[in-house]
Amino acid sequence: MTALRLTEAQFQQRVLETAAIHGWRYAHFRPARTVHGWRTPVQGYPGVPDLLLARHGVILLTELKTDTGRPTTEQLAWLEQLGNHGRLWRPRDWDQVHAELSRPKEH
Ligand SMILES: [Mg+2]
């Protein structure tokens, strides 16, 4: 399988399955169709990363993109403020993503 052809949805599924196997809790805020179009019911700044991942006191907020997808200005602003807790993951980064998710728990 070539990772380069994954859609963001397929990549997300792969990330979540791997996270679950390795004991991470996760949440994904999905947009829903409303009379005004697609909306995600979250108050606050736009561009919040796609996934919240937590395990043993480690929290990651990860923006997922395809290999060619470009983060928006708002998404980049979130990642900047998140510092070491923020991630921008793409299918081509799979080796790093897998290594981080499967790293043994610290303690
Ligand atoms: Mg995304």
Backbone and ligand atoms as CSV (ligand in chain L), in Angstrom:
chain,resi,resn,atom,element,x,y,z
A,1,MET,N,N,0.859,-1.203,0.000
A,1,MET,CA,C,0.000,0.000,0.000
A,1,MET,C,C,0.884,1.238,0.000
A,2,THR,N,N,0.551,2.172,-0.820
A,2,THR,CA,C,1.318,3.425,-0.799
A,2,THR,C,C,0.600,4.454,0.055
A,3,ALA,N,N,1.311,4.922,1.039
A,3,ALA,CA,C,0.718,5.889,1.967
A,3,ALA,C,C,0.372,7.190,1.250
A,4,LEU,N,N,1.032,7.461,0.146
A,4,LEU,CA,C,0.826,8.739,-0.534
A,4,LEU,C,C,-0.596,8.898,-1.071
A,5,ARG,N,N,-1.301,7.776,-1.241
A,5,ARG,CA,C,-2.629,7.879,-1.828
A,5,ARG,C,C,-3.737,7.951,-0.796
A,6,LEU,N,N,-3.397,7.956,0.473
A,6,LEU,CA,C,-4.440,7.982,1.500
A,6,LEU,C,C,-5.163,9.328,1.493
A,7,THR,N,N,-6.497,9.265,1.593
A,7,THR,CA,C,-7.247,10.493,1.854
A,7,THR,C,C,-7.060,10.851,3.322
A,8,GLU,N,N,-7.477,12.064,3.682
A,8,GLU,CA,C,-7.358,12.437,5.094
A,8,GLU,C,C,-8.211,11.521,5.969
A,9,ALA,N,N,-9.391,11.137,5.475
A,9,ALA,CA,C,-10.263,10.247,6.256
A,9,ALA,C,C,-9.622,8.878,6.453
A,10,GLN,N,N,-9.000,8.363,5.409
A,10,GLN,CA,C,-8.327,7.061,5.528
A,10,GLN,C,C,-7.129,7.148,6.470
A,11,PHE,N,N,-6.399,8.216,6.350
A,11,PHE,CA,C,-5.243,8.413,7.229
A,11,PHE,C,C,-5.698,8.536,8.675
A,12,GLN,N,N,-6.773,9.295,8.874
A,12,GLN,CA,C,-7.298,9.453,10.234
A,12,GLN,C,C,-7.702,8.104,10.822
A,13,GLN,N,N,-8.351,7.276,10.025
A,13,GLN,CA,C,-8.752,5.957,10.504
A,13,GLN,C,C,-7.533,5.143,10.937
A,14,ARG,N,N,-6.494,5.239,10.166
A,14,ARG,CA,C,-5.266,4.513,10.478
A,14,ARG,C,C,-4.641,5.044,11.782
A,15,VAL,N,N,-4.617,6.350,11.917
A,15,VAL,CA,C,-4.070,6.950,13.141
A,15,VAL,C,C,-4.886,6.517,14.354
A,16,LEU,N,N,-6.220,6.575,14.235
A,16,LEU,CA,C,-7.062,6.251,15.396
A,16,LEU,C,C,-6.968,4.777,15.765
A,17,GLU,N,N,-6.909,3.916,14.785
A,17,GLU,CA,C,-6.777,2.481,15.088
A,17,GLU,C,C,-5.454,2.220,15.808
A,18,THR,N,N,-4.404,2.857,15.345
A,18,THR,CA,C,-3.092,2.662,15.965
A,18,THR,C,C,-3.074,3.250,17.376
A,19,ALA,N,N,-3.691,4.407,17.537
A,19,ALA,CA,C,-3.758,5.035,18.864
A,19,ALA,C,C,-4.508,4.125,19.843
A,20,ALA,N,N,-5.628,3.573,19.401
A,20,ALA,CA,C,-6.432,2.724,20.290
A,20,ALA,C,C,-5.648,1.480,20.699
A,21,ILE,N,N,-4.948,0.876,19.757
A,21,ILE,CA,C,-4.159,-0.330,20.051
A,21,ILE,C,C,-3.147,-0.045,21.149
A,22,HIS,N,N,-2.610,1.177,21.164
A,22,HIS,CA,C,-1.541,1.503,22.103
A,22,HIS,C,C,-2.032,2.263,23.330
A,23,GLY,N,N,-3.326,2.231,23.565
A,23,GLY,CA,C,-3.857,2.717,24.839
A,23,GLY,C,C,-4.138,4.203,24.934
A,24,TRP,N,N,-4.155,4.904,23.805
A,24,TRP,CA,C,-4.494,6.327,23.828
A,24,TRP,C,C,-6.011,6.485,23.879
A,25,ARG,N,N,-6.475,7.479,24.614
A,25,ARG,CA,C,-7.870,7.917,24.488
A,25,ARG,C,C,-7.885,9.004,23.430
A,26,TYR,N,N,-8.958,9.074,22.664
A,26,TYR,CA,C,-8.985,10.084,21.614
A,26,TYR,C,C,-10.384,10.638,21.431
A,27,ALA,N,N,-10.434,11.809,20.858
A,27,ALA,CA,C,-11.706,12.426,20.479
A,27,ALA,C,C,-11.482,13.157,19.168
A,28,HIS,N,N,-12.520,13.141,18.377
A,28,HIS,CA,C,-12.485,13.838,17.091
A,28,HIS,C,C,-13.783,14.628,16.985
A,29,PHE,N,N,-13.686,15.919,16.759
A,29,PHE,CA,C,-14.878,16.757,16.653
A,29,PHE,C,C,-15.270,16.839,15.184
A,30,ARG,N,N,-16.360,16.159,14.863
A,30,ARG,CA,C,-16.762,16.054,13.461
A,30,ARG,C,C,-17.754,17.133,13.089
A,31,PRO,N,N,-17.605,17.731,11.934
A,31,PRO,CA,C,-18.618,18.684,11.485
A,31,PRO,C,C,-19.925,17.967,11.161
A,32,ALA,N,N,-21.026,18.673,11.332
A,32,ALA,CA,C,-22.348,18.130,11.022
A,32,ALA,C,C,-23.047,19.083,10.058
A,33,ARG,N,N,-23.898,18.535,9.231
A,33,ARG,CA,C,-24.605,19.359,8.261
A,33,ARG,C,C,-25.735,20.118,8.962
A,34,THR,N,N,-25.792,21.404,8.782
A,34,THR,CA,C,-26.856,22.222,9.365
A,34,THR,C,C,-27.517,23.014,8.240
A,35,VAL,N,N,-28.541,23.787,8.584
A,35,VAL,CA,C,-29.185,24.614,7.558
A,35,VAL,C,C,-28.225,25.662,7.003
A,36,HIS,N,N,-27.146,25.917,7.730
A,36,HIS,CA,C,-26.153,26.899,7.281
A,36,HIS,C,C,-24.961,26.243,6.581
A,37,GLY,N,N,-25.043,24.915,6.357
A,37,GLY,CA,C,-23.902,24.217,5.769
A,37,GLY,C,C,-23.229,23.352,6.831
A,38,TRP,N,N,-21.984,22.941,6.555
A,38,TRP,CA,C,-21.257,22.088,7.500
A,38,TRP,C,C,-20.692,22.935,8.624
A,39,ARG,N,N,-21.000,22.545,9.860
A,39,ARG,CA,C,-20.529,23.295,11.027
A,39,ARG,C,C,-20.069,22.317,12.112
A,40,THR,N,N,-19.014,22.695,12.814
A,40,THR,CA,C,-18.569,21.921,13.974
A,40,THR,C,C,-18.984,22.703,15.206
A,41,PRO,N,N,-19.782,22.104,16.099
A,41,PRO,CA,C,-20.326,22.841,17.232
A,41,PRO,C,C,-19.313,23.073,18.344
A,42,VAL,N,N,-18.341,23.912,18.078
A,42,VAL,CA,C,-17.320,24.248,19.065
A,42,VAL,C,C,-17.266,25.761,19.169
A,43,GLN,N,N,-17.276,26.274,20.400
A,43,GLN,CA,C,-17.148,27.715,20.590
A,43,GLN,C,C,-15.678,28.062,20.687
A,44,GLY,N,N,-15.262,29.145,20.100
A,44,GLY,CA,C,-13.879,29.568,20.248
A,44,GLY,C,C,-13.220,29.813,18.907
A,45,TYR,N,N,-11.908,29.734,18.901
A,45,TYR,CA,C,-11.153,30.046,17.703
A,45,TYR,C,C,-11.298,28.944,16.662
A,46,PRO,N,N,-11.424,29.291,15.399
A,46,PRO,CA,C,-11.460,28.256,14.361
A,46,PRO,C,C,-10.087,27.619,14.179
A,47,GLY,N,N,-10.099,26.465,13.530
A,47,GLY,CA,C,-8.833,25.812,13.191
A,47,GLY,C,C,-8.306,24.860,14.242
A,48,VAL,N,N,-9.139,24.517,15.223
A,48,VAL,CA,C,-8.681,23.591,16.265
A,48,VAL,C,C,-8.295,22.259,15.613
A,49,PRO,N,N,-7.196,21.655,16.074
A,49,PRO,CA,C,-6.720,20.429,15.420
A,49,PRO,C,C,-7.779,19.322,15.388
A,50,ASP,N,N,-7.613,18.401,14.443
A,50,ASP,CA,C,-8.597,17.342,14.208
A,50,ASP,C,C,-8.782,16.411,15.392
A,51,LEU,N,N,-7.696,16.042,16.033
A,51,LEU,CA,C,-7.764,14.996,17.058
A,51,LEU,C,C,-7.170,15.443,18.381
A,52,LEU,N,N,-7.814,15.000,19.452
A,52,LEU,CA,C,-7.252,15.099,20.796
A,52,LEU,C,C,-6.862,13.688,21.209
A,53,LEU,N,N,-5.610,13.523,21.595
A,53,LEU,CA,C,-5.091,12.220,22.017
A,53,LEU,C,C,-4.492,12.379,23.410
A,54,ALA,N,N,-4.795,11.440,24.291
A,54,ALA,CA,C,-4.258,11.515,25.650
A,54,ALA,C,C,-3.884,10.126,26.148
A,55,ARG,N,N,-2.757,10.074,26.819
A,55,ARG,CA,C,-2.325,8.813,27.430
A,55,ARG,C,C,-1.323,9.124,28.534
A,56,HIS,N,N,-1.652,8.698,29.738
A,56,HIS,CA,C,-0.735,8.823,30.879
A,56,HIS,C,C,-0.139,10.225,31.007
A,57,GLY,N,N,-0.994,11.225,30.942
A,57,GLY,CA,C,-0.542,12.593,31.160
A,57,GLY,C,C,0.062,13.261,29.946
A,58,VAL,N,N,0.177,12.528,28.864
A,58,VAL,CA,C,0.666,13.121,27.612
A,58,VAL,C,C,-0.543,13.492,26.764
A,59,ILE,N,N,-0.588,14.735,26.331
A,59,ILE,CA,C,-1.693,15.212,25.505
A,59,ILE,C,C,-1.138,15.713,24.180
A,60,LEU,N,N,-1.733,15.242,23.105
A,60,LEU,CA,C,-1.356,15.704,21.760
A,60,LEU,C,C,-2.600,16.194,21.048
A,61,LEU,N,N,-2.487,17.338,20.395
A,61,LEU,CA,C,-3.554,17.801,19.507
A,61,LEU,C,C,-2.973,17.776,18.102
A,62,THR,N,N,-3.583,16.970,17.270
A,62,THR,CA,C,-2.976,16.705,15.984
A,62,THR,C,C,-3.860,17.151,14.829
A,63,GLU,N,N,-3.251,17.915,13.951
A,63,GLU,CA,C,-3.904,18.282,12.695
A,63,GLU,C,C,-3.464,17.268,11.652
A,64,LEU,N,N,-4.425,16.664,10.982
A,64,LEU,CA,C,-4.125,15.687,9.938
A,64,LEU,C,C,-4.330,16.334,8.580
A,65,LYS,N,N,-3.407,16.022,7.685
A,65,LYS,CA,C,-3.500,16.503,6.305
A,65,LYS,C,C,-3.095,15.384,5.372
A,66,THR,N,N,-3.531,15.473,4.135
A,66,THR,CA,C,-2.972,14.582,3.123
A,66,THR,C,C,-1.543,15.043,2.856
A,67,ASP,N,N,-0.853,14.294,2.036
A,67,ASP,CA,C,0.536,14.670,1.746
A,67,ASP,C,C,0.650,16.006,1.027
A,68,THR,N,N,-0.415,16.422,0.399
A,68,THR,CA,C,-0.364,17.691,-0.329
A,68,THR,C,C,-1.253,18.772,0.296
A,69,GLY,N,N,-1.987,18.429,1.349
A,69,GLY,CA,C,-2.897,19.388,1.966
A,69,GLY,C,C,-2.136,20.491,2.688
A,70,ARG,N,N,-2.703,21.699,2.671
A,70,ARG,CA,C,-2.038,22.833,3.325
A,70,ARG,C,C,-2.854,23.292,4.518
A,71,PRO,N,N,-2.211,23.422,5.679
A,71,PRO,CA,C,-2.941,23.932,6.846
A,71,PRO,C,C,-3.355,25.388,6.640
A,72,THR,N,N,-4.497,25.745,7.219
A,72,THR,CA,C,-4.950,27.126,7.125
A,72,THR,C,C,-4.163,28.001,8.111
A,73,THR,N,N,-4.286,29.286,7.949
A,73,THR,CA,C,-3.646,30.218,8.879
A,73,THR,C,C,-4.108,29.955,10.308
A,74,GLU,N,N,-5.424,29.686,10.460
A,74,GLU,CA,C,-5.960,29.416,11.802
A,74,GLU,C,C,-5.389,28.121,12.376
A,75,GLN,N,N,-5.255,27.107,11.544
A,75,GLN,CA,C,-4.686,25.842,12.026
A,75,GLN,C,C,-3.231,26.031,12.450
A,76,LEU,N,N,-2.482,26.799,11.688
A,76,LEU,CA,C,-1.082,27.057,12.042
A,76,LEU,C,C,-0.982,27.855,13.337
A,77,ALA,N,N,-1.925,28.767,13.548
A,77,ALA,CA,C,-1.912,29.548,14.791
A,77,ALA,C,C,-2.137,28.635,16.000
A,78,TRP,N,N,-3.045,27.678,15.867
A,78,TRP,CA,C,-3.255,26.713,16.951
A,78,TRP,C,C,-1.979,25.917,17.221
A,79,LEU,N,N,-1.370,25.413,16.156
A,79,LEU,CA,C,-0.175,24.579,16.339
A,79,LEU,C,C,0.947,25.380,16.983
A,80,GLU,N,N,1.053,26.633,16.610
A,80,GLU,CA,C,2.104,27.464,17.207
A,80,GLU,C,C,1.884,27.609,18.718
A,81,GLN,N,N,0.641,27.863,19.107
A,81,GLN,CA,C,0.364,28.055,20.541
A,81,GLN,C,C,0.445,26.751,21.324
A,82,LEU,N,N,0.194,25.645,20.672
A,82,LEU,CA,C,0.260,24.349,21.350
A,82,LEU,C,C,1.697,23.918,21.630
A,83,GLY,N,N,2.633,24.485,20.904
A,83,GLY,CA,C,4.035,24.152,21.151
A,83,GLY,C,C,4.275,22.655,21.064
A,84,ASN,N,N,4.870,22.089,22.108
A,84,ASN,CA,C,5.245,20.678,22.080
A,84,ASN,C,C,4.051,19.727,22.109
A,85,HIS,N,N,2.853,20.252,22.328
A,85,HIS,CA,C,1.658,19.384,22.322
A,85,HIS,C,C,1.001,19.322,20.946
A,86,GLY,N,N,1.424,20.150,20.032
A,86,GLY,CA,C,0.806,20.208,18.706
A,86,GLY,C,C,1.553,19.339,17.704
A,87,ARG,N,N,0.798,18.751,16.799
A,87,ARG,CA,C,1.390,17.939,15.729
A,87,ARG,C,C,0.674,18.232,14.419
A,88,LEU,N,N,1.443,18.192,13.340
A,88,LEU,CA,C,0.877,18.196,11.988
A,88,LEU,C,C,1.357,16.905,11.348
A,89,TRP,N,N,0.420,15.973,11.152
A,89,TRP,CA,C,0.782,14.645,10.656
A,89,TRP,C,C,0.222,14.431,9.264
A,90,ARG,N,N,1.044,13.791,8.437
A,90,ARG,CA,C,0.655,13.442,7.065
A,90,ARG,C,C,0.983,11.978,6.832
A,91,PRO,N,N,0.339,11.372,5.823
A,91,PRO,CA,C,0.639,9.964,5.539
A,91,PRO,C,C,2.129,9.703,5.343
A,92,ARG,N,N,2.823,10.623,4.709
A,92,ARG,CA,C,4.250,10.378,4.466
A,92,ARG,C,C,5.076,10.386,5.750
A,93,ASP,N,N,4.493,10.869,6.853
A,93,ASP,CA,C,5.184,10.888,8.149
A,93,ASP,C,C,4.887,9.617,8.952
A,94,TRP,N,N,4.317,8.621,8.289
A,94,TRP,CA,C,3.782,7.483,9.035
A,94,TRP,C,C,4.794,6.854,9.989
A,95,ASP,N,N,6.030,6.703,9.581
A,95,ASP,CA,C,7.008,6.062,10.462
A,95,ASP,C,C,7.140,6.825,11.783
A,96,GLN,N,N,7.164,8.162,11.697
A,96,GLN,CA,C,7.244,8.978,12.918
A,96,GLN,C,C,5.961,8.894,13.729
A,97,VAL,N,N,4.836,8.935,13.029
A,97,VAL,CA,C,3.535,8.880,13.713
A,97,VAL,C,C,3.422,7.564,14.472
A,98,HIS,N,N,3.737,6.487,13.790
A,98,HIS,CA,C,3.636,5.171,14.412
A,98,HIS,C,C,4.595,5.058,15.594
A,99,ALA,N,N,5.794,5.584,15.433
A,99,ALA,CA,C,6.765,5.519,16.531
A,99,ALA,C,C,6.257,6.283,17.748
A,100,GLU,N,N,5.656,7.437,17.530
A,100,GLU,CA,C,5.176,8.224,18.672
A,100,GLU,C,C,3.995,7.545,19.354
A,101,LEU,N,N,3.084,7.002,18.578
A,101,LEU,CA,C,1.902,6.358,19.165
A,101,LEU,C,C,2.244,5.049,19.864
A,102,SER,N,N,3.259,4.364,19.388
A,102,SER,CA,C,3.575,3.049,19.937
A,102,SER,C,C,4.692,3.072,20.972
A,103,ARG,N,N,5.196,4.279,21.240
A,103,ARG,CA,C,6.273,4.408,22.231
A,103,ARG,C,C,5.780,3.857,23.581
A,104,PRO,N,N,6.615,3.089,24.270
A,104,PRO,CA,C,6.173,2.568,25.570
A,104,PRO,C,C,5.797,3.686,26.524
A,105,LYS,N,N,4.791,3.420,27.345
A,105,LYS,CA,C,4.353,4.416,28.328
A,105,LYS,C,C,5.476,4.660,29.329
A,106,GLU,N,N,5.582,5.915,29.752
A,106,GLU,CA,C,6.638,6.265,30.704
A,106,GLU,C,C,6.124,6.110,32.112
A,107,HIS,N,N,6.661,5.172,32.840
A,107,HIS,CA,C,6.494,5.044,34.291
A,107,HIS,C,C,6.774,3.647,34.761
L,1,MG,MG,MG,-7.253,18.154,8.936
